[in-house]
Amino acid sequence: MKKFLQNIVARALCVLALGILLIVFSESITLWMVMLCGVVFIIPGLVSIVSYFRRDPEGDRVMLYPVVGAGSILFGLVLLIWPALFVEAMMYILSVILILVAASQFYTLWNIHRGVKVHFAYYLVPALELAAGLYILLGKDTLTIASLPIILLGCGFIIYAALELWTVYLIRTASKQQSPLIQAEEVEEAE
């Protein structure tokens, strides 16, 4: 049982450290993830171009493969060289999409409202979507907003680690309380 609890504590401490690192370096991690995606685009592009030129010279060459490979490499280089620009562009695009989705939901609720009484709580989600879209669109620091999922993930890891440590504490206190009772039962059985 002691080894089991030690494993839980070690796992909880590792997850706690990971959660803290995710929160502290959330903006950097967002950029690193975009750069990693850039590398993921570059590698297949290079493989495509190299495989095109290594083919049998007498075989039919289709011009599409090197063009797609070059496009993949160029897109990967953009992601690798300018990750903040890509994150900012994506945040603006996604915020406009979020605003359009909220508007569509408001329109749908308005059409439903004509025939059926709709509770005001149904308008809460589209209102939150609209507010989030406008906040992102009008916000000054899109990189901080883009790192919000990483921060939430880090908070989740910290909560998980705290619950694991709390579980270990509860198990240890329960076993300490039961230990004298178990010893007393063993003494009674021996007599």
HELIX and SHEET records of a PDB file:
HELIX    1   1 LYS A    2  VAL A   24  1                                  23    
HELIX    2   2 SER A   26  PHE A   53  1                                  28    
HELIX    3   3 LEU A   64  ILE A   81  1                                  18    
HELIX    4   4 PRO A   83  GLY A  115  1                                  33    
HELIX    5   5 PHE A  120  TYR A  123  5                                   4    
HELIX    6   6 LEU A  124  LEU A  138  1                                  15    
HELIX    7   7 THR A  142  ALA A  146  1                                   5    
HELIX    8   8 LEU A  148  ALA A  190  1                                  43    
END                                                                             
